[in-house]
Amino acid sequence: MVKNITQKQLEYTGKVQPQVGERDTTGQLLYPYLPNEELIEAVNLAIYLERPLLLKGEPGCGKTRLARAVAYELGLPLEAWYIKSTTRAKDGLYNYDAVTRLRDAQLAATGRIIKDEDIPRISDPATYVKWGPLGRAFQNEQRTVVLIDEIDKADIDFPNDLLLELDEQRFIVEETGQEVQAKAPPIVFITSNDEKDLPDAFLRRCLFHYVEFPSPPKLVEIVNNHFPDSPKALVDKAVVRFLKLREEMRKDKGEGGKKVSTSELIDWFRVLRRYPQDEVLAKLDGKLPFAGVLLKSWDDHIRHLREHLKS
């Protein structure tokens, strides 16, 4: 059940973590999320100022999971809006089912199938409005965490089409004339992989934070939180091997190239734990075990094989 949190209580600490195997109200498995102090501060500034928080960082660094972590700790509902290349800004507010309305009107005109008591319902345009993630959040009496994920996948005009909604927290349903004003300001997180520049007018309305790649001690802490009671020797050695691979990729590709990420480390360690510790420790001393979990292109495999043959 969603807890009723007041404005004064809304402060994210990053210390409230789900139990192993815990799921949210949608049945999705929850994972621990360990933010640094700078990210915690950025989240609380966004909550206080009621501004969207724009998050950038390497793919797989945890930008998307932050919204779920904040919603979990604060006991707030979460609305997730996953952006595609075909997504329109209006999709996050509402969709109007004109086709169904036309069909119902035609049936009503012929007097078939439609019952008399259905006439007022199908005569009301509001019947055919289906709310999107942002539209539902605006109508919630309680503050809602909203995730707008990978905004740079959408058309270049997409961010500008959301300026009024994010700035004044209201929109109008064109087909009905209804004005929807946010009952409680949503807590909005927007992620970007920096695939395209975002408009200045949009950036002005956001707070910004770059999610840094975790330090070695933080990586150990992340692995331990995802896999409690894992042998220390295995965790330490896996993280060292992972960082060595990441450094190889950095030398080959430069700072801007795709490198192994935190999410891939977690997947890789999950595989390592399936095998006896002695066997895995031995594998970590040789050729990179289960390389397909970490290396996602043929070029990466060739580069790593070359490095392995050198050593």
C-alpha positions, 0 to 999 in steps of 0.5 A, a space after each residue: 500500500 502506498 504511504 501518505 507522505 507529506 511535503 515535509 517528510 519528502 527527503 531521499 537518503 538512499 539508505 532504505 533498501 529492499 529486501 532480497 527477492 522483494 517485489 513492487 506492487 506491479 510484481 517487478 523485482 526490486 534491487 538495492 540502489 547505492 547513490 553517492 552523496 552528490 546524487 542524493 543532494 541532486 534528488 533532494 534539490 529536485 524535490 524541493 524546487 519541483 524541477 525535473 532532474 535530468 540525468 546523464 551518464 554511461 549506459 548501464 550506470 543506474 540512471 533509470 533505476 534511480 526513480 524506482 529507488 526514490 519511489 520505494 524509499 519515499 513510499 510514492 507511486 511510480 509512473 514510468 514513460 519509456 521513450 521510443 523514436 515514434 513517441 510524441 509528447 502528447 502520449 505521456 499526457 493522454 491519448 484520444 481514441 477517435 476510432 472507437 468513438 466513431 464506431 460507437 457513434 455509428 452503432 448508436 445512430 443505427 440503433 444496434 447493439 448500443 443500449 439506451 443507457 450507454 448513450 450518455 456515456 458515448 456522447 461524452 468525449 471524455 469517455 475516450 480519453 486514456 491518460 498517459 504516465 504524466 497525465 495520471 501523475 498530475 491527477 494523483 492527490 499524492 506526489 508521484 515519481 515520474 520517469 521519462 526514460 531516454 528522452 534523446 531517443 525521441 524527435 528533436 521537437 519532443 522536449 520543447 513540446 513538454 515545456 508548458 507541462 513541465 514548467 507550469 504542470 498543466 495541460 489541456 485535453 484538446 478534444 474536450 477542452 478540459 484543463 488538467 492542473 497537477 494536484 501535487 507536483 510530480 517528482 520527475 526524473 529524465 534520463 539521457 544517453 547524450 545521443 543528441 543535444 537537448 534544446 536550451 529552453 528545455 535544459 533551463 527548466 531542469 536540474 542536471 546531474 551526471 551519474 559518475 561510474 562507481 569507485 572500486 570500493 563502491 563497486 564491491 559494495 554494490 555487488 555485496 548488496 545485490 548478492 549478500 553472503 558472497 565470498 569476499 575473495 570472489 567479490 574482490 577478484 571479480 571486481 578487479 578483473 572487471 576493472 582491468 577489462 574496463 581499463 583495457 576498453 578505455 585505452 582502446 576506445 577512449 573516454 567516449 567509447 562503450 565500456 562495460 557497465 555496472 549493470 553488466 558487472 551484476 549480470 556477470 557476477 550472477 553467472 559466476 556465483 553459479 559455479 564452485 568458488 575454487 573453479 571460478 577463482 581459477 577461471 578469473 586467473 585465465 581467459 575472461 570467463 563468460 565473456 559474452 556477458 561483458 563483451 557485446 561486439 566482435 571488435 571487443 572480443 578481438 581486442 580482449 583476445 589480443 590483450 590476453 595473448 600479450 599477458 
